[in-house]
Amino acid sequence: MLLASILLAGLAGSATASSGARSLPQAIDHGQMGQTWPVAEPDLLSLIKARLDHAKATGKLDEMNRKFAERVKSRVMRPVPVAGISPAEETRSWEFDPSIRIDKDIRDHKGNLIAVAGQRVNPLSASPLSKKLVFIDGDDPAEVAWAIQHGSDARAKVIFVSGSPFELMKVHQRRFYFDQEGRLTGHFGIRRTPALVEQRGDVLLVTEQAIPRRGKGA
């Protein structure tokens, strides 16, 4: 029985060793399967320069510059209209309080306290609104005429929400402005034109004014 056990153990060990030997990976040289090249990526700046040189040589670069300049000029002369603004069909007014609450103490360059945290400050107290703000659609002749009635540059600042201020500046010989990205109309909550912003004491009075238009009654 002891001899049989030894023989069985030896056979088992041989089988295990043989199995372990077969599981080891073997390197096989299959030879060269085809021609190979090193990995190389073109330099990005060199590629851009080559394309620019080609565009310059073919005249495309000058054409691109010309079109770009025309787009810039067109955007300056006629900015993108303010979204969400439409003609006023009824007159409505509301008060706008420009006061702000101070988050932290404000001091001047000498350290003197100007305003304390939590205090409400009304900018109109220090700097009154010297001119009326008149918001109009510059492409609507009725609104342009209405705006001009509110006075010269010294009395009213006419601000377009659409149209070309530069074109009408030549016609009316006065300055016109544009509400870029609708920041002012958005600030005052204006959604209809023409609209007027003027000071009334410590607040601003905002009015969207219905006016007679071509083909419509008063």
C-alpha positions as CSV (number, residue, x, y, z in Angstrom):
1,M,0.0,0.0,0.0
2,L,2.9,2.4,0.8
3,L,4.5,1.7,-2.5
4,A,1.3,2.3,-4.4
5,S,0.8,5.6,-2.7
6,I,4.3,6.7,-3.6
7,L,3.8,5.7,-7.2
8,L,0.5,7.6,-7.4
9,A,2.0,10.7,-5.8
10,G,4.9,10.6,-8.3
11,L,2.5,10.3,-11.3
12,A,0.4,13.2,-10.0
13,G,3.5,15.3,-9.6
14,S,4.7,14.5,-13.1
15,A,1.3,15.4,-14.5
16,T,1.2,18.7,-12.6
17,A,4.7,19.6,-13.8
18,S,3.9,18.6,-17.3
19,S,0.7,20.7,-17.3
20,G,2.6,23.7,-15.8
21,A,5.2,23.4,-18.5
22,R,2.6,23.5,-21.3
23,S,0.9,26.7,-19.8
24,L,4.1,28.7,-20.2
25,P,4.0,31.2,-23.1
26,Q,6.4,30.4,-26.0
27,A,8.0,33.1,-28.2
28,I,7.8,32.3,-31.8
29,D,9.6,34.3,-34.6
30,H,7.3,34.5,-37.6
31,G,9.7,36.6,-39.5
32,Q,9.0,40.0,-41.2
33,M,5.4,40.2,-42.4
34,G,5.8,43.5,-44.3
35,Q,7.6,46.8,-44.4
36,T,7.2,49.1,-41.4
37,W,7.7,52.9,-40.9
38,P,8.2,55.0,-37.8
39,V,5.1,56.8,-36.4
40,A,5.3,60.5,-37.3
41,E,2.8,63.3,-36.9
42,P,3.0,66.6,-38.8
43,D,3.8,69.7,-36.8
44,L,0.6,71.7,-36.4
45,L,2.2,75.1,-36.8
46,S,4.0,74.0,-39.9
47,L,0.7,72.7,-41.3
48,I,-1.1,75.9,-40.6
49,K,1.7,78.0,-42.1
50,A,1.6,75.8,-45.2
51,R,-2.1,76.3,-45.7
52,L,-1.8,80.1,-45.2
53,D,1.1,80.2,-47.7
54,H,-1.1,78.3,-50.2
55,A,-4.1,80.6,-49.5
56,K,-1.8,83.7,-50.0
57,A,-0.3,82.3,-53.2
58,T,-3.8,81.6,-54.7
59,G,-5.3,84.9,-53.6
60,K,-7.8,83.2,-51.2
61,L,-6.2,84.9,-48.2
62,D,-7.0,88.3,-49.5
63,E,-10.5,87.3,-50.3
64,M,-11.0,85.9,-46.8
65,N,-9.6,89.1,-45.2
66,R,-12.0,91.2,-47.4
67,K,-15.0,89.2,-46.4
68,F,-14.1,89.3,-42.8
69,A,-13.7,93.1,-42.9
70,E,-17.1,93.4,-44.6
71,R,-18.7,91.3,-41.9
72,V,-17.2,93.4,-39.1
73,K,-18.2,96.6,-40.8
74,S,-21.7,95.4,-41.3
75,R,-22.0,94.3,-37.7
76,V,-20.8,97.7,-36.5
77,M,-23.1,99.6,-38.8
78,R,-26.1,97.5,-38.0
79,P,-25.7,95.6,-34.7
80,V,-27.7,92.5,-33.9
81,P,-31.3,93.5,-32.8
82,V,-32.2,93.1,-29.2
83,A,-34.3,89.9,-28.8
84,G,-37.8,90.0,-27.4
85,I,-38.6,93.6,-28.1
86,S,-41.9,94.5,-30.0
87,P,-43.9,97.6,-30.7
88,A,-46.0,99.0,-27.8
89,E,-49.7,98.5,-28.4
90,E,-50.7,100.1,-25.1
91,T,-49.1,102.6,-22.8
92,R,-47.9,101.4,-19.4
93,S,-45.6,102.9,-16.8
94,W,-43.8,101.8,-13.6
95,E,-41.3,103.1,-11.1
96,F,-37.8,101.7,-11.1
97,D,-35.8,102.0,-7.8
98,P,-32.0,102.1,-8.7
99,S,-31.0,101.7,-5.0
100,I,-28.5,99.0,-4.2
101,R,-27.6,97.3,-0.9
102,I,-23.9,97.6,0.1
103,D,-22.3,94.1,0.9
104,K,-19.3,95.5,2.7
105,D,-17.9,98.8,4.0
106,I,-16.8,101.2,1.4
107,R,-13.9,103.7,2.1
108,D,-12.2,106.3,0.1
109,H,-8.5,106.4,-0.7
110,K,-7.8,108.0,2.7
111,G,-9.7,105.4,4.6
112,N,-12.8,107.5,5.3
113,L,-16.0,105.5,5.6
114,I,-18.4,106.3,2.7
115,A,-21.0,103.6,3.2
116,V,-21.4,100.7,5.7
117,A,-22.3,97.1,5.0
118,G,-26.1,96.6,4.7
119,Q,-26.8,100.3,3.8
120,R,-29.0,101.0,0.9
121,V,-27.5,103.6,-1.5
122,N,-29.4,105.4,-4.2
123,P,-27.1,106.5,-7.1
124,L,-29.5,109.2,-8.1
125,S,-28.7,111.1,-4.8
126,A,-25.1,111.5,-5.9
127,S,-25.5,111.6,-9.7
128,P,-29.0,112.5,-11.0
129,L,-30.1,111.3,-14.5
130,S,-29.3,114.4,-16.6
131,K,-30.8,113.1,-19.8
132,K,-33.9,111.1,-20.7
133,L,-33.3,107.6,-22.0
134,V,-35.3,107.0,-25.1
135,F,-35.5,103.5,-26.5
136,I,-36.7,102.9,-30.0
137,D,-36.7,100.7,-33.1
138,G,-34.5,102.6,-35.4
139,D,-36.1,101.0,-38.4
140,D,-39.5,102.5,-37.5
141,P,-39.8,106.1,-38.8
142,A,-42.7,106.8,-36.3
143,E,-40.5,105.8,-33.4
144,V,-37.6,107.8,-34.6
145,A,-39.8,110.9,-35.0
146,W,-41.2,110.3,-31.5
147,A,-37.7,110.1,-30.0
148,I,-36.5,113.3,-31.6
149,Q,-39.5,115.2,-30.1
150,H,-38.0,114.6,-26.7
151,G,-35.2,117.0,-27.3
152,S,-31.6,117.4,-28.5
153,D,-28.6,115.5,-27.4
154,A,-28.4,117.7,-24.4
155,R,-31.8,116.6,-23.2
156,A,-32.3,113.0,-24.5
157,K,-30.2,110.1,-25.3
158,V,-31.8,108.0,-28.1
159,I,-30.9,104.3,-27.9
160,F,-31.7,101.9,-30.6
161,V,-32.8,98.3,-30.0
162,S,-32.8,97.6,-33.8
163,G,-31.6,99.4,-36.9
164,S,-28.5,101.4,-37.8
165,P,-27.6,104.3,-35.5
166,F,-24.8,105.5,-37.9
167,E,-27.0,105.8,-40.9
168,L,-29.5,108.0,-39.0
169,M,-26.8,110.1,-37.4
170,K,-25.9,111.5,-40.8
171,V,-29.6,112.2,-41.5
172,H,-30.5,113.9,-38.2
173,Q,-27.1,115.3,-37.3
174,R,-27.2,114.0,-33.7
175,R,-25.9,111.1,-31.8
176,F,-27.7,107.8,-31.5
177,Y,-26.7,104.8,-29.4
178,F,-27.4,101.1,-29.4
179,D,-28.4,98.8,-26.5
180,Q,-25.8,96.2,-27.0
181,E,-27.0,92.7,-26.0
182,G,-30.1,94.3,-24.5
183,R,-28.4,95.1,-21.3
184,L,-30.2,98.4,-20.6
185,T,-33.7,97.2,-21.7
186,G,-33.2,94.0,-19.7
187,H,-32.1,96.1,-16.6
188,F,-35.2,98.3,-16.7
189,G,-37.6,95.5,-17.8
190,I,-38.5,97.1,-21.1
191,R,-40.2,94.8,-23.6
192,R,-41.9,97.3,-25.9
193,T,-40.8,100.4,-27.8
194,P,-40.8,103.3,-27.9
195,A,-39.9,103.5,-24.2
196,L,-38.8,106.4,-22.0
197,V,-36.8,106.4,-18.8
198,E,-36.7,109.7,-16.8
199,Q,-36.1,110.6,-13.2
200,R,-38.9,111.3,-10.8
201,G,-37.5,112.2,-7.4
202,D,-35.6,109.3,-6.0
203,V,-36.8,106.8,-8.6
204,L,-36.9,106.4,-12.3
205,L,-40.2,106.4,-14.2
206,V,-40.2,103.9,-17.1
207,T,-42.9,104.2,-19.8
208,E,-43.7,102.1,-22.8
209,Q,-45.6,104.4,-25.1
210,A,-48.2,103.4,-27.6
211,I,-47.9,105.8,-30.6
212,P,-49.6,106.3,-34.0
213,R,-48.0,104.2,-36.7
214,R,-48.3,104.0,-40.4
215,G,-51.6,102.3,-41.3
216,K,-52.8,102.4,-37.7
217,G,-54.8,104.9,-35.7
218,A,-53.8,106.7,-32.6
